Amino acid sequence: MSSRDLTPARAGAIAFLVAFLTLAAQVLIHRMVAVKLVSNFVFLVISLTMLGFAVSGVALTRWQAALQERRRDVVVAAGALFALTLLGAAAAFYHAPSPDQLSMARWATSRQGYLAAFLLCMPLVMLGLILAIYVVLQLTHPGQLKLP
């Protein structure tokens, strides 16, 4: 066993850190949505998290063999894309015009509202992909994972 093998303790630590990052991203996105949409659509954050995890699960199911072969590159790319998409989504969301109270429902179902939800979902897709890769691959191939 080399020093780069993924032991159960390391896998647990990685899963804990990614789960913690997911919770921190949820809190950040919740605060952004609460400020921008005056707490009317904060339930959106939980829906976006579930959507992000579902999309990452679909991607892992669809391309599992390819992701297993290049898991180190995928985890590094997903981590970098998490940071970039979170910064990009925050910048785009804060610079978007704020809807007034009367037109908030119309805004939420408009193209801008869907785009904002998509942008806020992307960082959570990346975290879900990292979690899915480590959890699924650890369950299907225990002891064969290497740290990136």
C-alpha positions as MATLAB code, in Angstrom:
seq = 'MSSRDLTPARAGAIAFLVAFLTLAAQVLIHRMVAVKLVSNFVFLVISLTMLGFAVSGVALTRWQAALQERRRDVVVAAGALFALTLLGAAAAFYHAPSPDQLSMARWATSRQGYLAAFLLCMPLVMLGLILAIYVVLQLTHPGQLKLP';
ca = [
       0.000    0.000    0.000;
       1.555    3.296   -1.086;
       1.112    6.618    0.655;
      -1.312    7.720   -2.088;
      -3.786    4.857   -1.584;
      -7.177    5.943   -0.390;
      -7.726    4.425    3.025;
     -11.189    4.437    4.610;
     -10.048    7.218    6.945;
      -8.892    9.383    4.018;
     -12.062    8.654    2.071;
     -14.097    9.680    5.098;
     -12.069   12.855    5.531;
     -12.507   13.784    1.863;
     -16.242   13.073    2.033;
     -16.509   15.184    5.206;
     -14.655   18.123    3.642;
     -16.720   18.026    0.451;
     -19.942   17.751    2.464;
     -18.809   20.711    4.580;
     -18.081   22.714    1.421;
     -21.528   21.801    0.125;
     -23.143   23.072    3.313;
     -21.063   26.268    3.216;
     -22.014   26.825   -0.443;
     -25.666   26.260    0.443;
     -25.485   28.867    3.211;
     -23.741   31.336    0.890;
     -26.264   30.818   -1.895;
     -29.119   31.022    0.637;
     -27.878   34.412    1.815;
     -27.455   35.656   -1.760;
     -30.981   34.583   -2.675;
     -32.408   36.032    0.555;
     -30.790   39.414   -0.099;
     -31.710   39.537   -3.777;
     -35.190   38.047   -3.620;
     -36.150   39.207   -0.103;
     -36.552   35.708    1.370;
     -39.385   34.783   -0.999;
     -37.415   32.136   -2.857;
     -34.940   30.806   -0.302;
     -36.496   27.346   -0.686;
     -34.868   27.467   -4.104;
     -31.479   26.704   -2.525;
     -32.516   23.241   -1.333;
     -34.040   22.528   -4.738;
     -30.845   23.665   -6.472;
     -28.745   21.419   -4.239;
     -30.907   18.413   -4.995;
     -30.850   19.264   -8.698;
     -27.052   19.598   -8.619;
     -26.653   16.239   -6.928;
     -29.116   14.623   -9.344;
     -27.267   16.004  -12.379;
     -23.940   14.776  -11.027;
     -25.472   11.348  -10.351;
     -26.801   11.189  -13.892;
     -23.380   12.193  -15.264;
     -21.649    9.544  -13.170;
     -24.164    6.898  -14.224;
     -23.891    7.811  -17.896;
     -20.106    8.123  -18.075;
     -18.999    5.957  -15.144;
     -16.292    4.036  -16.997;
     -14.716    7.179  -18.460;
     -14.882    8.987  -15.123;
     -13.311    6.024  -13.323;
     -10.388    5.969  -15.724;
      -9.703    9.695  -15.322;
     -10.960   10.207  -11.774;
      -7.928   12.243  -10.657;
      -8.376   14.708  -13.511;
     -12.135   14.801  -12.996;
     -11.851   15.543   -9.268;
      -9.267   18.287   -9.834;
     -11.312   19.802  -12.687;
     -14.547   19.607  -10.680;
     -12.871   21.319   -7.712;
     -11.556   24.113   -9.906;
     -14.891   24.452  -11.693;
     -16.664   24.607   -8.318;
     -14.638   27.669   -7.351;
     -15.004   29.324  -10.756;
     -18.724   28.659  -11.119;
     -19.447   29.821   -7.575;
     -17.621   33.101   -8.183;
     -19.227   33.526  -11.607;
     -22.711   32.729  -10.322;
     -22.322   35.129   -7.398;
     -21.109   37.938   -9.658;
     -23.865   37.364  -12.222;
     -26.556   37.037   -9.547;
     -25.514   40.212   -7.733;
     -25.290   42.227  -10.949;
     -28.701   41.098  -12.220;
     -31.504   43.610  -11.736;
     -33.544   43.083   -8.580;
     -37.224   42.410   -9.151;
     -39.708   44.382   -7.120;
     -42.141   42.600   -4.833;
     -45.050   42.642   -7.290;
     -43.137   41.186  -10.210;
     -41.074   38.662   -8.264;
     -43.098   35.609   -9.366;
     -42.950   36.782  -12.975;
     -39.170   37.237  -12.682;
     -38.689   33.782  -11.138;
     -40.368   32.120  -14.119;
     -38.673   34.322  -16.706;
     -35.537   33.571  -18.707;
     -33.470   35.611  -16.209;
     -34.834   33.608  -13.289;
     -34.069   30.287  -14.968;
     -30.579   31.474  -15.907;
     -29.921   32.580  -12.323;
     -31.078   29.189  -11.006;
     -28.882   27.384  -13.544;
     -25.839   29.447  -12.602;
     -26.405   28.882   -8.890;
     -26.828   25.150   -9.493;
     -23.515   24.619  -11.303;
     -21.203   24.812   -8.230;
     -23.386   22.226   -6.515;
     -23.156   19.952   -9.564;
     -19.361   20.027   -9.231;
     -19.434   19.178   -5.529;
     -21.965   16.427   -6.169;
     -19.703   14.977   -8.837;
     -16.731   14.851   -6.458;
     -18.831   13.215   -3.739;
     -20.338   10.752   -6.184;
     -16.967    9.755   -7.586;
     -15.462    9.058   -4.176;
     -18.515    7.382   -2.669;
     -19.537    5.290   -5.687;
     -16.018    4.293   -6.620;
     -15.158    3.447   -3.038;
     -18.241    1.219   -2.853;
     -17.650   -0.474   -6.199;
     -13.844   -0.756   -6.014;
     -12.811   -0.643   -2.345;
      -9.112   -0.142   -1.746;
      -8.360    0.707   -5.374;
      -8.782    4.467   -5.251;
      -5.822    6.806   -5.286;
      -5.754   10.368   -4.049;
      -5.618   13.018   -6.779;
];
